Structures are given as C-alpha cells and as structure tokens.
Amino acid sequence: PAPDPDRVASIKEMSRNHVFTSWSAQGGLDQLPLAGGEGAHFWDFEGNRYLDLTSQLVNVNIGYQHPKLVAAIQQAAGELATIAPGFDSQSRADAARMISERAPEGMSKVFFTNSGAEAVENAIRLARLHTGRHKLLAAYRSYHGATHGAISLTGEARRLGSEPSIPGVVHFWGPYLYRSSFHATTEQEESERALEHLRQTVQFEGPDRIAAIILESVVGSNGILVPPPGYLEGVRALCDEHGIMLIADEVMAGFARTGQWFAIQNWDVRPDLITFAKGVNSGYIPLGGVVISDEIAETFTERPYPGGLTYSGHALACASAVASMQIMEDEGILEHVRDLGERVIGPGLQALTEHSVVGDVRGLGMFWALELVSDKETREPLGAAEMAKIGRACKDAGVWPLIMANRIHVVPPCVITEDEAKQAIEVIGNALAGLT
Ligand code: PLP
C-alpha cells in the first residue's frame, strides 16, 4: 500500500487519547500502527515490511491472514455468528472433538473460554472442586495470565502489581540450569534437585491440602525454559503419590509451537488438565479453553459445574479453531516446525554463541531464546541500553524481534520458511556484532 502518514498520525493520536494500553504507563507511549500482514510478515502504513519473530504475543502460529482461515470465519459468520453455550453447535462440537483427539489419551472433554487467563481460572476451579482441596503450587518463573487467580499463580514480578493474591497460592523454583537455584552444573542434577525442592515444598504445605501443581510445559514468557529430562515425569509421580492434579499451562506452548499439538507430548506425561489459547486458532478470534481428564469430567456428571461464560465455545472462534487444526494438518505445519527447529533455527542460533554477549541458547521447535550477558563468566545480564540497540538494529534490517529483559525470544509464525529463518538469524548476528 502507498505510504499514508496522515492515517498514521490520526491512529496514533486517537490511540493515545482514548485507548488504555496493557502493562504500560499511559503517558509517552509510541506504538507502531500496523496495516497488514501475510505469512510471517507484517507491514505498517509507511511501506515498511518486517519479518516477524514475535507472532504478535506468540499467538499467530499459522501466520498472518491465512486465506483458508479467513474464509472459514467469513463462512461461519454468514451462517449463525453467535450461539449461547445452552445450545449445541456444529463448530463447538467439531472443535472440542478435534482438540480432545489431539490431546493425550483419556482427556476427552473441553471447556471453552475466550482467553488463556480464563482457561487458567477454570482449570484451578476444576482442580479445587474435584479434589476438595484449596492450595495451588506454581513456579516463580511463570506467567499464567492477568485475571485475579491467574496473576496470583504467576510467579514473576508482574504478580506484585495485583497483590493481594488469591488465598492458597504457594510458589516454588522450577529448573533453569543456566541460573540454577540449586547450584547444579548438569541437567540431571538440576532435574533431581528441582524435584527434591518441590517434594519438600509439597511436604511442608501439607500434601492433602494441595489441589494442583500448575506449570508451563515449556516456560514461555520467563525465558523459554525447556524442562530437563526426568523433571516432568517426576512432577507427575509426585502428584500421583498425593492425589494432586497436574495442570499443564500450554497457552503459549500448545498448537505447533514446539512441533506437537501439545508441548507435553514431547515427554511421556499425561496431565490432568491442559490450558490452551493463542495457537489453537492463532488468535484470529479470541479463544481459549481447558482440556479435562475423564476422571475430573466424571466429577461433574451429576454435580453441576459452577462456572460459565456467555461466549464459551463461540461459533466464530470454534469455526476458526477447526479450520486452523485442519490447515496445520494439511500443510504439515507440525512437521515443518520440528524440521526447521532441529535443522536450521536451533543450530543457527547455537552458532551465535561465538558472540561475546550470547550466554545461553535454548528452545525447541519454533520456541527459542538467546540469553545475553555482559560477561560470560559472571553471567551478568546485558543492560537495557544494549538490548534496545539490538532491537533497533534488527528493525532497521526489516526483522521485528521479541526483546524480553536480557533475552531475544525467537518465536516466529510457524509457517516461516527456511530462507526467512536464515535471514532472521543473520540479522540477529549482525545486530550482536554491531554492539562492539
Ligand atoms: N498462560 C500462559 C503460559 C501464557 O503465556 C499466557 C499469555 O501469554 C496466559 C496464560 C494468559 O493468556 P491470555 O493473555 O490470553 O489471558
């Protein structure tokens, strides 16, 4: 499209005057208005086109403006655009069946929400009612959403702004070898010691009071932390020992991001509840939900579930989830993520450790982070000014990075091509080289 500076100025002015923006001081915001997108690219109104390494908020897994996904939404809107949960609907039935067929065995029911946070709220309600217990254990390095229960479970500092938290939440340290809370030097040590710490936490909190342990199968916003071998299996065993429900929060990690439908399928572990959102339909229409084990679902065969949402299983959202899963299958997107992750993105990012600021590289599929440090010995995090400089250099070269604290998260739309991925890695490399 032709550059349109008047439109840019007008969108910015109205936004600053009237839009109250997430997570931000409202004064002095400067955000780029977007005009369009296709595949792994988006563009602004001034003719600048960017290769996207963010997938917006790690949700546009299928890429921008996928024509079949747009068409499915248009078709559903033309039939019956909205249907209350008290009526059955074709798209809700299809979406629930398709999601449960892709989930681990013995998880045949789905409760739909509009967002990840609402999925987490309902997962904890399900776990508490099923067990008759109230305590919830969650990791410090976690993000679970911004409604009251979900932000209380969130371990990172964003929780602090919403305190006081809901009662009954206890935090623990999960595995993170690069900055081990357990003085571990190998993945095996980290896994064993993190499990022992969790075991002791459970013991001291009273195992028969704990309804659930919630964790991100792969920690997302807090640094793309892939659990070391044995960790998730150990958490599952601990939960089984004490009748505690295991909630896998897959809002960010689910639906192709790690090359599986659900990230937990990278390990041999079946959780009791899985929360999802984002990638289920790439956010073309807001949708989230909880996949529920048959044992938990059974609790509510006679007893009514005391929760609901006007838009639970919204017709357009569910139609877009059905189309999205079908597209991912038809286009081999899961296979593409595994292949490119293993062959191109992983090795390409690992090679960047030649730069003096790259302390750690970790991830899988299309879910990666580079952790940057000012000194590889002390592991002092790289400062905000340097991170901003890297961000600017990438954008100037047409690549839009996701900078989180001292990390670059590399989480592109899962349809990114091999050439595009190589281009992105080269641009990041040049930005790192440009620091010195
Ligand atoms: N859980 C995880 C793991 C997330 O990454 C997020 C969002 O980033 C959420 C929950 C909250 O999802 P939403 O922003 O859709 O409420």
Boltz pocket constraint, residues with backbone or C-beta under 6 A from the ligand:
constraints:
  - pocket:
      binder: B
      contacts: [[A, 57], [A, 114], [A, 115], [A, 116], [A, 117], [A, 118], [A, 120], [A, 143], [A, 144], [A, 145], [A, 146], [A, 216], [A, 220], [A, 221], [A, 249], [A, 250], [A, 251], [A, 252], [A, 253], [A, 277], [A, 278], [A, 288]]
      max_distance: 6.0
